[in-house]
C-alpha cells in the first residue's frame, strides 16, 4: 500500500514524498484456523442462579417492574387510570360484542379475563388489553357464517342441544382459543420479528378499511332497523331497502346525542386553558335513566341491551370441529391482533423509555386469549383509545390494567342490571364519534387506496353484522 504526500518548497517547486505501508498477515486455511483458535467447549451446562433468575424475569416481566414500583408516586395515578379505563372498557365491551354478533355480556368477559394473564406476562406497561373492533369484526364474520341469523347453521356436532347464542359463543371462543395457540406457538418459536414486515401504512390502511366497514355495519342500530346478516357484495343495499322502516326514536336519539357530544367536545377543546376541568357529560347514565323512565323498549320499540348475564360462566372446552372451520381466519386474526398491540406498545415504550419484547408479547397474548376463551371470551388485543386513556390519565404500570379489570368485574357481578335499559344505538354512536374524531385529522395518503381495496374485499367476503 502506497501513500503520497505533496508539499511546496520555498522556491515554489512541488515536492512529492512517498511513504510505503506494508500489511502482512498469515493466510489461514480452515485447518490452521481451527488449530490456532480452538473452540473451547463447555464440559457441563449448568443452570446457575444468574441464568435461572434471568429466565424467570423473562417469563414473568411483572416481577421486574414490581420490584421497582414506586408506591407513593405511582399508586394514585394507577388507581385513577384504572377506574377511568375500566369505565371505557365497559362501554367498548358492550359495543364490540355486537360487532362479534354476541350478547353484550361477553364483551365484558373479554375486558376482564385476558387482562389478568397479561398483567403477569406482558412487557408493556401502558396498553389496555381487551376487545378491539377490527378483531371483533373478523370474529363476527366467522360467527355469522357458521351460525347465520336465518337458515341452517354449519353441520357441527357440538351444536346439538344449544341455543343460537350458545352456538355463537362456542364458535367465538373456539376461534379465539385457536388464535391464542397460533400466537403462543409463534412466541415460543421466536418469530416476533414478523411485525417488522407489517409496515405502518399497511396496518393503518387495514385499520381504516375495517373502520369504514364497522361504521356501515352499525347503521342498522342508528336507524333502528332489523337487518339480518347477509353475505355478498354490496350487501349494504339491504339497509337502504328498509330505510322507510327507520325507528324515528332511534334516529332522533342518535342526532341529539351526536350534537350534544360534539358541542361539549368543542367547548372543552376551545376553552380547556380556562376551564378548571373538562365539562362533564354523562351520556350513558342520562340515556339509561331516560330509557328506563320512559320505557323506550315497549313504548317506542327501541332495541336495548337487555338483561345482562350476572356472574361468570363455567369454563368450556373448545370445539375441534370449529377449529377446522375457522383455522383459515384464525391465523390472520392472530397476526393482526399482535401487530396492532405491538405497534401501540412500541409507541409508549419509546415515550416512557423502557424495553418491550416482541416474542414475550406474543406469548402473553397467546396465553391471554387461550385463558379468556376458556371462559367464553372472544379475541383480545388492545384498543388505541383505551390505551390513550390509561396512559394520559396517569397510568404508570399494568396495575392500572388490573384495577380496570376489577371495575369490569364489579359491573358484571353486581351492577350489570343498570345497563339493561341502555339503547343499543348508544353502543353504535360510541364508535361513530371515534371515527368522526379520527376523520378530522385524516390525511389523504396511500392508506386511502389500501383502505378502499380492503373495504371492497370485506364487502365481497364478509357479513354485515
Sine and cosine of phi, psi and omega as CSV:
sin_phi,cos_phi,sin_psi,cos_psi,sin_omega,cos_omega
0.00,0.00,0.77,-0.64,-0.07,-1.00
-0.90,-0.44,0.69,-0.73,0.00,-1.00
-0.84,-0.55,0.74,-0.67,-0.05,-1.00
-0.92,-0.40,0.73,-0.68,0.11,-0.99
-0.89,-0.45,0.70,-0.72,0.02,-1.00
-0.91,-0.41,0.64,-0.77,0.04,-1.00
-0.55,-0.83,0.26,-0.96,-0.02,-1.00
-0.91,-0.41,0.78,-0.62,-0.01,-1.00
-0.98,0.19,0.09,-1.00,-0.01,-1.00
-0.91,0.42,-0.40,0.92,0.01,-1.00
-1.00,0.03,0.01,1.00,0.02,-1.00
1.00,0.02,0.11,0.99,-0.02,-1.00
-1.00,0.04,0.69,-0.72,0.02,-1.00
-0.97,0.25,0.83,-0.56,0.00,-1.00
-0.91,-0.42,0.79,-0.61,-0.02,-1.00
-0.92,-0.38,0.83,-0.56,0.05,-1.00
-0.94,-0.34,0.58,-0.81,-0.04,-1.00
-0.90,-0.44,0.75,-0.66,0.10,-1.00
-0.89,-0.46,0.69,-0.72,-0.03,-1.00
-0.92,-0.38,0.72,-0.69,0.05,-1.00
-0.90,-0.43,0.75,-0.66,-0.01,-1.00
-0.94,-0.34,0.84,-0.54,0.05,-1.00
-0.97,-0.26,0.89,-0.46,-0.04,-1.00
-0.79,-0.61,0.82,-0.58,0.03,-1.00
-0.52,-0.85,0.46,-0.89,-0.04,-1.00
-0.94,0.33,0.53,-0.85,0.06,-1.00
-1.00,-0.09,0.91,-0.42,-0.08,-1.00
-1.00,-0.04,0.60,-0.80,0.26,-0.96
-0.98,-0.21,0.14,-0.99,-0.03,-1.00
-0.89,0.46,-0.62,0.79,-0.03,-1.00
-0.94,0.34,-0.69,0.72,-0.02,-1.00
-0.93,0.38,-0.57,0.82,0.05,-1.00
-0.91,0.42,-0.68,0.73,0.02,-1.00
-0.92,0.40,-0.52,0.86,-0.01,-1.00
-0.96,0.29,-0.68,0.73,-0.03,-1.00
-0.97,0.22,-0.52,0.86,-0.05,-1.00
-0.83,-0.56,0.93,0.37,-0.05,-1.00
-0.94,0.35,0.71,-0.71,0.02,-1.00
-0.98,0.19,0.80,-0.60,-0.02,-1.00
-1.00,0.00,0.90,-0.44,0.00,-1.00
-1.00,0.05,0.68,-0.73,0.06,-1.00
-0.97,0.25,0.80,-0.60,-0.09,-1.00
-0.93,0.37,-0.66,0.75,-0.06,-1.00
-0.74,-0.67,0.80,-0.60,0.07,-1.00
-1.00,0.07,0.97,-0.26,-0.09,-1.00
-0.97,-0.24,0.59,-0.81,0.09,-1.00
-1.00,0.00,1.00,-0.06,-0.03,-1.00
-0.98,0.20,0.23,-0.97,0.00,-1.00
-0.89,0.46,-0.59,0.81,0.00,-1.00
-0.91,0.41,-0.69,0.72,0.00,-1.00
-0.92,0.39,-0.64,0.77,0.02,-1.00
-0.90,0.44,-0.67,0.75,0.01,-1.00
-0.90,0.44,-0.68,0.73,0.01,-1.00
-0.90,0.44,-0.62,0.78,0.00,-1.00
-0.91,0.40,-0.66,0.75,0.00,-1.00
-0.92,0.39,-0.69,0.72,0.01,-1.00
-0.90,0.43,-0.56,0.83,0.03,-1.00
-0.94,0.33,-0.63,0.78,-0.02,-1.00
-0.98,0.22,-0.51,0.86,-0.01,-1.00
-0.80,-0.60,0.99,0.17,-0.03,-1.00
-0.86,0.50,-0.36,0.93,-0.01,-1.00
-0.85,0.52,-0.54,0.84,-0.02,-1.00
-0.90,0.44,-0.63,0.78,-0.04,-1.00
-0.89,0.46,-0.78,0.62,-0.06,-1.00
-0.99,0.16,-0.38,0.92,0.06,-1.00
-0.94,0.35,-0.52,0.85,0.02,-1.00
-0.92,0.40,-0.47,0.88,-0.01,-1.00
-0.95,-0.30,0.32,0.95,-0.05,-1.00
-0.93,0.37,0.79,-0.62,0.01,-1.00
-0.99,-0.11,0.99,-0.12,-0.14,-0.99
-0.87,0.49,-0.75,0.66,-0.07,-1.00
-0.91,0.41,-0.55,0.84,-0.07,-1.00
-1.00,0.00,-0.53,0.85,-0.17,-0.99
-0.95,-0.30,-0.44,0.90,-0.17,-0.99
-0.89,0.46,-0.72,0.70,-0.01,-1.00
-0.88,0.48,-0.70,0.71,0.02,-1.00
-0.88,0.47,-0.65,0.76,0.02,-1.00
-0.91,0.41,-0.62,0.78,0.00,-1.00
-0.92,0.39,-0.75,0.66,0.01,-1.00
-0.87,0.49,-0.70,0.71,0.01,-1.00
-0.90,0.44,-0.65,0.76,-0.01,-1.00
-0.90,0.44,-0.66,0.75,0.03,-1.00
-0.91,0.42,-0.71,0.70,0.00,-1.00
-0.89,0.46,-0.72,0.69,0.00,-1.00
-0.91,0.41,-0.59,0.81,0.02,-1.00
-0.89,0.46,-0.66,0.76,0.02,-1.00
-0.91,0.42,-0.64,0.77,0.05,-1.00
-0.92,0.40,-0.65,0.76,-0.02,-1.00
-0.89,0.45,-0.57,0.83,0.02,-1.00
-0.90,0.45,-0.74,0.67,-0.01,-1.00
-0.90,0.43,-0.69,0.73,-0.01,-1.00
-0.93,0.36,-0.56,0.83,0.05,-1.00
-0.88,0.48,-0.67,0.75,0.05,-1.00
-0.91,0.42,-0.69,0.73,-0.06,-1.00
-0.93,0.36,-0.71,0.70,-0.11,-0.99
-0.97,0.25,-0.38,0.92,0.08,-1.00
-0.92,0.39,-0.52,0.85,0.07,-1.00
-0.93,0.38,-0.57,0.82,0.06,-1.00
-0.90,0.43,-0.53,0.85,0.02,-1.00
-1.00,0.07,0.10,1.00,0.01,-1.00
0.87,0.50,0.64,0.77,-0.01,-1.00
-0.84,-0.55,0.35,-0.94,0.10,-0.99
-0.86,0.50,0.51,-0.86,-0.11,-0.99
-0.84,0.54,-0.55,0.84,-0.07,-1.00
-0.85,0.53,-0.52,0.85,-0.10,-0.99
-0.96,0.27,-0.33,0.94,0.14,-0.99
-0.93,0.37,-0.55,0.83,0.06,-1.00
-0.94,0.34,-0.55,0.83,0.08,-1.00
-0.88,0.48,-0.66,0.75,-0.03,-1.00
-0.93,0.36,-0.42,0.91,0.05,-1.00
-1.00,0.07,0.04,1.00,-0.04,-1.00
-0.88,-0.47,-0.88,0.47,-0.15,-0.99
-0.89,0.45,-0.75,0.66,-0.01,-1.00
-0.89,0.46,-0.46,0.89,0.00,-1.00
-0.90,0.43,-0.59,0.81,-0.06,-1.00
-0.89,0.46,-0.72,0.69,-0.03,-1.00
-0.97,0.25,-0.57,0.82,0.01,-1.00
-0.91,0.41,-0.51,0.86,0.03,-1.00
-0.81,0.58,-0.63,0.78,-0.04,-1.00
-1.00,0.03,-0.53,0.85,-0.18,-0.98
-0.96,-0.27,-0.34,0.94,-0.10,-0.99
-0.98,0.20,0.47,-0.88,0.02,-1.00
-0.98,-0.20,-0.24,0.97,0.04,-1.00
-1.00,0.06,0.65,-0.76,-0.02,-1.00
-0.99,-0.15,-0.07,1.00,-0.16,-0.99
-0.82,-0.57,-0.30,0.95,-0.03,-1.00
-0.96,0.27,0.49,-0.87,0.01,-1.00
-0.96,-0.28,0.93,-0.37,-0.06,-1.00
-0.99,0.16,0.63,-0.78,0.01,-1.00
0.36,-0.93,-0.34,-0.94,-0.04,-1.00
-0.92,0.39,0.54,-0.84,0.03,-1.00
-0.75,-0.66,0.73,-0.68,-0.16,-0.99
-0.85,0.52,-0.63,0.78,-0.02,-1.00
-0.90,0.44,-0.71,0.70,0.02,-1.00
-0.92,0.40,-0.63,0.78,0.03,-1.00
-0.87,0.50,-0.66,0.75,0.02,-1.00
-0.90,0.43,-0.68,0.73,-0.01,-1.00
-0.92,0.39,-0.62,0.79,0.08,-1.00
-0.92,0.39,-0.67,0.74,0.00,-1.00
-0.87,0.49,-0.55,0.84,0.03,-1.00
-0.89,0.45,-0.65,0.76,0.03,-1.00
-0.95,0.32,-0.64,0.77,-0.01,-1.00
-0.87,0.49,-0.74,0.67,-0.03,-1.00
-0.96,0.29,-0.37,0.93,0.07,-1.00
-0.95,0.30,-0.66,0.75,-0.03,-1.00
-1.00,0.08,-0.50,0.86,0.02,-1.00
-0.76,-0.65,0.98,0.21,-0.06,-1.00
-0.94,0.34,0.32,-0.95,0.05,-1.00
-0.90,0.45,-0.63,0.78,-0.01,-1.00
-0.78,-0.62,0.51,-0.86,0.02,-1.00
1.00,-0.05,-0.02,-1.00,-0.07,-1.00
-0.98,0.20,0.58,-0.81,0.05,-1.00
-1.00,0.09,0.12,-0.99,0.00,-1.00
-0.89,0.46,0.48,-0.88,-0.03,-1.00
-0.99,0.17,0.99,0.13,-0.02,-1.00
-0.84,-0.54,0.83,-0.56,-0.08,-1.00
-0.87,0.49,-0.59,0.81,-0.05,-1.00
-0.92,0.40,-0.19,0.98,0.02,-1.00
-0.98,0.20,-0.23,0.97,-0.09,-1.00
-0.89,0.46,0.77,-0.64,0.04,-1.00
0.99,0.14,0.09,1.00,-0.02,-1.00
-0.96,-0.27,0.49,-0.87,0.11,-0.99
-0.97,0.22,0.13,-0.99,-0.01,-1.00
-0.88,0.47,-0.69,0.72,0.01,-1.00
-0.89,0.46,-0.65,0.76,0.01,-1.00
-0.91,0.41,-0.60,0.80,0.06,-1.00
-0.90,0.43,-0.67,0.74,-0.01,-1.00
-0.92,0.40,-0.64,0.77,0.05,-1.00
-0.89,0.45,-0.65,0.76,0.03,-1.00
-0.89,0.46,-0.67,0.75,0.02,-1.00
-0.90,0.43,-0.75,0.67,-0.05,-1.00
-0.90,0.44,-0.71,0.71,-0.03,-1.00
-0.94,0.35,-0.61,0.79,0.02,-1.00
-0.92,0.40,-0.67,0.74,0.04,-1.00
-0.90,0.44,-0.64,0.77,0.04,-1.00
-0.91,0.42,-0.63,0.77,0.05,-1.00
-0.86,0.50,-0.71,0.70,0.02,-1.00
-0.91,0.41,-0.63,0.78,0.07,-1.00
-0.87,0.50,-0.68,0.73,0.04,-1.00
-0.90,0.44,-0.61,0.79,0.05,-1.00
-0.88,0.47,-0.69,0.73,0.03,-1.00
-0.87,0.49,-0.72,0.69,-0.03,-1.00
-0.91,0.41,-0.68,0.74,0.01,-1.00
-0.90,0.44,-0.67,0.74,0.02,-1.00
-0.89,0.45,-0.67,0.74,0.02,-1.00
-0.91,0.42,-0.59,0.81,0.04,-1.00
-0.92,0.39,-0.68,0.74,0.02,-1.00
-0.91,0.41,-0.59,0.81,0.00,-1.00
-0.99,0.12,0.06,1.00,0.08,-1.00
0.86,0.50,0.76,0.65,0.02,-1.00
-0.93,-0.37,0.50,0.86,0.04,-1.00
-0.89,0.45,-0.31,0.95,0.02,-1.00
-0.91,0.42,-0.22,0.98,-0.08,-1.00
-0.87,0.50,-0.44,0.90,-0.03,-1.00
-0.92,0.40,-0.37,0.93,0.02,-1.00
-0.88,0.47,-0.53,0.85,-0.06,-1.00
-0.99,0.12,-0.05,1.00,0.07,-1.00
-0.98,-0.18,0.99,-0.13,-0.07,-1.00
-0.92,0.40,0.35,-0.94,0.02,-1.00
-0.87,0.49,-0.61,0.79,0.01,-1.00
-0.90,0.44,-0.67,0.74,0.00,-1.00
-0.91,0.42,-0.73,0.69,-0.01,-1.00
-0.90,0.43,-0.68,0.73,0.01,-1.00
-0.91,0.42,-0.65,0.76,0.03,-1.00
-0.90,0.43,-0.66,0.75,0.03,-1.00
-0.89,0.46,-0.70,0.71,-0.01,-1.00
-0.90,0.43,-0.65,0.76,0.01,-1.00
-0.90,0.44,-0.69,0.72,0.02,-1.00
-0.88,0.47,-0.69,0.73,0.02,-1.00
-0.91,0.42,-0.59,0.81,0.02,-1.00
-0.89,0.46,-0.67,0.75,0.04,-1.00
-0.90,0.44,-0.68,0.74,0.00,-1.00
-0.90,0.44,-0.68,0.73,0.02,-1.00
-0.90,0.43,-0.66,0.75,0.00,-1.00
-0.84,0.54,-0.72,0.69,-0.01,-1.00
-0.93,0.38,-0.62,0.78,-0.05,-1.00
-0.92,0.38,-0.37,0.93,0.00,-1.00
-1.00,0.01,-0.06,1.00,0.00,-1.00
-0.87,0.50,-0.55,0.83,-0.06,-1.00
-0.91,0.41,-0.49,0.87,0.06,-1.00
-0.97,0.22,-0.62,0.79,0.02,-1.00
-0.90,0.43,-0.60,0.80,-0.03,-1.00
-1.00,-0.06,-0.11,0.99,0.01,-1.00
0.93,0.36,0.61,0.79,-0.03,-1.00
-0.99,-0.16,0.47,-0.88,0.09,-1.00
-0.97,-0.24,1.00,0.00,-0.06,-1.00
-0.91,-0.40,0.89,-0.46,0.02,-1.00
-0.95,0.32,0.35,-0.94,0.07,-1.00
-0.92,0.39,0.85,-0.52,-0.05,-1.00
-0.81,-0.58,0.77,-0.64,0.01,-1.00
-1.00,0.06,0.32,-0.95,0.10,-1.00
0.89,-0.46,0.26,-0.96,-0.01,-1.00
-0.93,0.37,0.60,-0.80,0.06,-1.00
0.81,0.58,0.63,0.77,0.03,-1.00
-0.94,0.34,-0.11,0.99,0.09,-1.00
-0.88,0.48,-0.39,0.92,-0.03,-1.00
-0.88,0.48,-0.43,0.90,0.00,-1.00
-0.94,0.35,-0.39,0.92,0.11,-0.99
-0.94,0.35,-0.68,0.73,-0.03,-1.00
-0.96,0.28,-0.42,0.91,0.07,-1.00
-0.89,0.46,-0.56,0.83,-0.03,-1.00
-0.99,-0.16,0.25,0.97,-0.10,-1.00
-0.86,0.51,-0.47,0.88,0.01,-1.00
-0.95,0.31,-0.22,0.97,0.02,-1.00
-1.00,-0.10,0.29,0.96,-0.02,-1.00
-0.83,0.55,0.71,-0.71,0.08,-1.00
-0.98,0.18,0.93,-0.37,-0.09,-1.00
-0.87,0.49,-0.60,0.80,0.00,-1.00
-0.89,0.46,-0.71,0.71,0.05,-1.00
-0.88,0.48,-0.69,0.73,-0.04,-1.00
-0.91,0.42,-0.73,0.68,0.01,-1.00
-0.89,0.46,-0.68,0.74,0.03,-1.00
-0.87,0.50,-0.67,0.74,0.00,-1.00
-0.88,0.47,-0.73,0.69,-0.03,-1.00
-0.90,0.44,-0.72,0.69,-0.03,-1.00
-0.88,0.47,-0.72,0.69,-0.04,-1.00
-0.90,0.43,-0.68,0.73,0.00,-1.00
-0.90,0.44,-0.64,0.77,0.01,-1.00
-0.91,0.42,-0.72,0.69,-0.02,-1.00
-0.89,0.46,-0.74,0.68,-0.01,-1.00
-0.89,0.46,-0.65,0.76,-0.01,-1.00
-0.90,0.43,-0.70,0.71,-0.02,-1.00
-0.90,0.44,-0.73,0.68,-0.02,-1.00
-0.90,0.44,-0.64,0.77,0.02,-1.00
-0.90,0.44,-0.67,0.75,0.02,-1.00
-0.90,0.44,-0.66,0.75,0.02,-1.00
-0.90,0.43,-0.68,0.74,0.02,-1.00
-0.90,0.45,-0.65,0.76,0.00,-1.00
-0.94,0.35,-0.62,0.78,-0.08,-1.00
-0.97,0.24,-0.60,0.80,-0.10,-1.00
-0.91,-0.42,0.44,0.90,-0.04,-1.00
-0.91,0.42,-0.43,0.90,0.03,-1.00
-0.96,0.29,-0.44,0.90,-0.04,-1.00
-0.99,-0.13,-0.40,0.91,-0.03,-1.00
-0.99,0.13,0.71,-0.70,0.05,-1.00
-0.91,0.41,-0.49,0.87,0.06,-1.00
-0.41,-0.91,0.43,-0.91,-0.02,-1.00
-0.86,0.52,0.53,-0.85,0.04,-1.00
-0.91,0.42,0.86,-0.51,-0.02,-1.00
-0.96,0.27,0.57,-0.82,0.05,-1.00
-0.57,-0.82,0.99,-0.15,-0.06,-1.00
-1.00,0.01,0.95,0.30,-0.09,-1.00
-0.89,0.45,-0.67,0.74,-0.06,-1.00
-0.90,0.44,-0.74,0.67,-0.03,-1.00
-0.90,0.44,-0.69,0.72,-0.01,-1.00
-0.90,0.44,-0.71,0.71,-0.01,-1.00
-0.90,0.43,-0.66,0.75,0.04,-1.00
-0.87,0.49,-0.70,0.71,-0.02,-1.00
-0.89,0.45,-0.72,0.70,0.00,-1.00
-0.91,0.42,-0.68,0.73,0.00,-1.00
-0.88,0.48,-0.65,0.76,0.01,-1.00
-0.94,0.35,-0.69,0.72,-0.07,-1.00
-0.92,0.39,-0.67,0.74,-0.06,-1.00
-1.00,-0.04,-0.01,1.00,0.05,-1.00
0.82,0.58,0.84,0.54,-0.03,-1.00
-0.83,0.55,-0.61,0.80,-0.11,-0.99
-0.89,0.46,-0.73,0.69,-0.05,-1.00
-1.00,0.07,-0.63,0.78,-0.10,-0.99
-0.98,0.21,-0.66,0.75,-0.09,-1.00
-0.90,-0.44,0.13,0.99,0.03,-1.00
0.84,0.54,0.61,0.79,0.04,-1.00
-0.99,0.15,0.72,-0.69,0.01,-1.00
-0.98,0.21,0.88,-0.47,-0.05,-1.00
-0.93,-0.37,0.18,-0.98,0.00,-1.00
-0.87,0.50,-0.65,0.76,0.05,-1.00
0.99,0.11,-0.16,-0.99,-0.08,-1.00
-0.90,0.45,0.79,-0.61,0.01,-1.00
-1.00,-0.05,0.55,-0.84,0.07,-1.00
-0.94,0.33,0.83,-0.55,0.00,-1.00
-1.00,0.00,0.84,-0.55,0.00,-1.00
1.00,0.00,-0.17,-0.98,-0.06,-1.00
-0.89,-0.45,0.52,-0.86,-0.01,-1.00
-1.00,0.08,0.32,-0.95,0.05,-1.00
-0.93,0.36,0.45,-0.89,0.03,-1.00
-0.86,0.51,0.58,-0.81,0.02,-1.00
-0.84,-0.54,0.50,-0.87,0.04,-1.00
-1.00,0.07,0.62,-0.78,0.04,-1.00
-0.94,0.35,0.33,-0.94,0.01,-1.00
-0.99,-0.11,0.84,-0.55,0.03,-1.00
-0.91,0.40,-0.51,0.86,0.03,-1.00
-0.93,0.37,-0.60,0.80,0.07,-1.00
-0.93,0.37,-0.58,0.81,0.11,-0.99
-0.79,0.61,-0.75,0.66,-0.05,-1.00
-0.90,0.44,-0.64,0.77,-0.06,-1.00
-0.97,0.23,-0.42,0.91,-0.13,-0.99
-0.90,-0.43,0.10,0.99,-0.07,-1.00
-0.87,0.50,-0.63,0.78,-0.03,-1.00
-0.90,0.43,-0.62,0.78,-0.01,-1.00
-0.99,0.13,-0.49,0.87,-0.09,-1.00
-0.92,0.40,-0.58,0.81,-0.04,-1.00
-0.91,0.41,-0.77,0.64,0.06,-1.00
-0.89,0.46,-0.52,0.86,0.08,-1.00
-0.89,0.46,-0.66,0.76,0.04,-1.00
-0.89,0.46,-0.67,0.75,-0.01,-1.00
-0.92,0.39,-0.74,0.67,-0.04,-1.00
-0.90,0.44,-0.69,0.72,0.01,-1.00
-0.86,0.51,-0.69,0.72,0.01,-1.00
-0.94,0.35,-0.67,0.74,-0.05,-1.00
-0.88,0.48,-0.70,0.71,0.00,-1.00
-0.91,0.41,-0.73,0.68,-0.02,-1.00
-0.89,0.45,-0.68,0.73,-0.02,-1.00
-0.92,0.38,-0.60,0.80,0.02,-1.00
-0.89,0.46,-0.71,0.70,0.02,-1.00
-0.92,0.40,-0.68,0.73,0.01,-1.00
-0.88,0.48,-0.61,0.79,-0.02,-1.00
-0.91,0.41,-0.62,0.78,0.02,-1.00
-0.86,0.51,-0.74,0.67,-0.05,-1.00
-0.97,0.25,-0.48,0.88,0.05,-1.00
-0.93,0.38,-0.60,0.80,0.06,-1.00
-0.94,0.35,-0.66,0.75,-0.02,-1.00
-0.90,0.44,-0.64,0.77,-0.08,-1.00
-0.96,-0.27,0.11,0.99,0.16,-0.99
0.85,0.52,0.89,0.45,0.16,-0.99
-0.56,-0.83,0.46,-0.89,-0.09,-1.00
-0.99,0.11,0.47,-0.88,0.17,-0.99
-0.79,-0.62,0.43,-0.90,-0.07,-1.00
-0.87,-0.49,0.89,-0.45,-0.04,-1.00
-0.88,0.48,-0.65,0.76,0.00,-1.00
-0.92,0.39,-0.65,0.76,0.04,-1.00
-0.93,0.38,-0.55,0.83,0.06,-1.00
-0.90,0.44,-0.64,0.77,0.07,-1.00
-0.87,0.49,-0.70,0.72,0.02,-1.00
-0.90,0.44,-0.68,0.73,-0.03,-1.00
-0.88,0.47,-0.73,0.69,-0.01,-1.00
-0.95,0.32,-0.55,0.83,0.05,-1.00
-0.88,0.47,-0.76,0.65,0.02,-1.00
-0.90,0.43,-0.64,0.77,-0.01,-1.00
-0.89,0.46,-0.68,0.73,0.00,-1.00
-0.95,0.32,-0.59,0.80,0.06,-1.00
-0.91,0.42,-0.71,0.70,0.00,-1.00
-0.90,0.43,-0.71,0.71,0.01,-1.00
-0.90,0.43,-0.64,0.77,-0.01,-1.00
-0.89,0.46,-0.53,0.85,0.03,-1.00
-0.90,0.43,-0.39,0.92,0.02,-1.00
-0.93,-0.36,0.52,0.85,0.14,-0.99
0.94,0.34,0.41,0.91,0.12,-0.99
-0.99,0.12,0.29,-0.96,0.14,-0.99
-0.92,-0.39,-0.09,-1.00,-0.21,-0.98
-0.80,0.60,0.75,-0.66,-0.01,-1.00
-0.88,-0.47,0.60,-0.80,0.12,-0.99
-0.56,-0.83,-0.83,-0.56,0.14,-0.99
-0.63,-0.78,0.47,-0.88,0.05,-1.00
-0.97,-0.26,0.74,-0.67,-0.03,-1.00
-0.86,0.50,-0.66,0.76,-0.04,-1.00
-0.93,0.36,-0.66,0.75,0.02,-1.00
-0.91,0.42,-0.66,0.75,0.03,-1.00
-0.89,0.46,-0.63,0.78,0.03,-1.00
-0.90,0.43,-0.66,0.75,0.04,-1.00
-0.90,0.44,-0.70,0.71,-0.03,-1.00
-0.89,0.45,-0.64,0.77,-0.03,-1.00
-0.98,0.21,-0.70,0.72,-0.09,-1.00
-0.96,0.29,-0.39,0.92,-0.01,-1.00
-1.00,0.00,0.16,0.99,0.14,-0.99
0.95,-0.32,0.11,0.99,0.00,-1.00
-0.92,0.39,0.74,-0.67,-0.01,-1.00
-0.93,-0.36,-0.47,0.88,-0.04,-1.00
-0.61,-0.79,-0.02,-1.00,0.04,-1.00
-0.96,0.27,0.04,1.00,0.18,-0.98
-0.87,0.50,-0.59,0.81,0.07,-1.00
-0.88,0.47,-0.65,0.76,0.04,-1.00
-0.90,0.44,-0.63,0.77,0.02,-1.00
-0.90,0.43,-0.65,0.76,0.02,-1.00
-0.92,0.38,-0.61,0.79,0.06,-1.00
-0.88,0.47,-0.60,0.80,0.05,-1.00
-0.91,0.42,-0.59,0.81,0.04,-1.00
-0.91,0.41,-0.64,0.77,0.05,-1.00
-0.88,0.48,-0.70,0.71,0.03,-1.00
-0.89,0.46,-0.64,0.77,0.00,-1.00
-0.89,0.45,-0.66,0.75,0.01,-1.00
-0.88,0.48,-0.69,0.72,0.02,-1.00
-0.91,0.42,-0.67,0.74,-0.03,-1.00
-0.90,0.43,-0.65,0.76,-0.09,-1.00
-0.99,0.11,-0.57,0.82,-0.18,-0.98
-0.79,-0.61,-0.48,0.88,-0.16,-0.99
-0.91,-0.42,0.13,0.99,-0.05,-1.00
-0.87,0.49,-0.51,0.86,-0.03,-1.00
-0.90,0.44,-0.39,0.92,0.01,-1.00
-0.93,0.36,-0.37,0.93,-0.01,-1.00
-1.00,-0.03,-0.07,1.00,-0.05,-1.00
-0.85,0.53,-0.68,0.73,-0.01,-1.00
-0.99,0.16,0.06,1.00,-0.03,-1.00
-0.92,0.39,0.85,-0.52,0.04,-1.00
-0.90,0.44,0.63,-0.77,0.01,-1.00
-0.91,0.43,-0.34,0.94,0.04,-1.00
-0.87,0.49,-0.47,0.88,0.02,-1.00
-0.92,0.40,-0.63,0.78,0.02,-1.00
-0.91,0.41,-0.59,0.81,0.03,-1.00
-0.94,0.34,-0.65,0.76,-0.04,-1.00
-0.92,0.39,-0.51,0.86,0.03,-1.00
-0.87,0.50,-0.58,0.82,0.03,-1.00
-0.99,0.17,-0.58,0.82,0.04,-1.00
-0.84,0.54,-0.72,0.70,-0.06,-1.00
-0.91,0.42,-0.58,0.82,0.04,-1.00
-0.92,0.39,-0.65,0.76,0.00,-1.00
-0.90,0.44,-0.68,0.74,-0.01,-1.00
-0.92,0.40,-0.64,0.77,0.03,-1.00
-0.90,0.43,-0.63,0.78,0.04,-1.00
-0.93,0.38,-0.64,0.77,-0.06,-1.00
-0.91,0.42,-0.46,0.89,-0.02,-1.00
-0.91,0.40,-0.49,0.87,0.00,-1.00
-0.97,-0.25,0.21,0.98,-0.08,-1.00
-0.97,0.26,0.65,-0.76,0.06,-1.00
-0.90,-0.43,0.64,-0.77,-0.04,-1.00
-0.99,0.17,0.96,-0.26,0.02,-1.00
-0.78,-0.63,-0.22,-0.98,0.03,-1.00
-0.90,0.43,-0.29,0.96,0.06,-1.00
-0.86,0.51,-0.55,0.83,-0.02,-1.00
-0.88,0.48,-0.71,0.71,-0.04,-1.00
-0.93,0.37,-0.62,0.78,0.06,-1.00
-0.90,0.44,-0.67,0.75,-0.02,-1.00
-0.91,0.42,-0.62,0.79,0.04,-1.00
-0.89,0.46,-0.70,0.72,0.00,-1.00
-0.89,0.46,-0.73,0.68,-0.03,-1.00
-0.92,0.39,-0.57,0.82,0.02,-1.00
-0.90,0.43,-0.69,0.72,0.05,-1.00
-0.89,0.46,-0.59,0.81,0.04,-1.00
-0.89,0.45,-0.69,0.72,0.03,-1.00
-0.89,0.45,-0.65,0.76,0.01,-1.00
-0.87,0.49,-0.56,0.83,-0.04,-1.00
-0.98,0.21,-0.52,0.86,-0.21,-0.98
-0.95,-0.31,-0.53,0.85,-0.20,-0.98
-0.95,-0.31,0.13,-0.99,0.05,-1.00
-1.00,-0.09,0.48,-0.88,0.21,-0.98
-1.00,0.02,0.83,-0.56,-0.13,-0.99
-1.00,-0.07,0.00,0.00,0.00,0.00
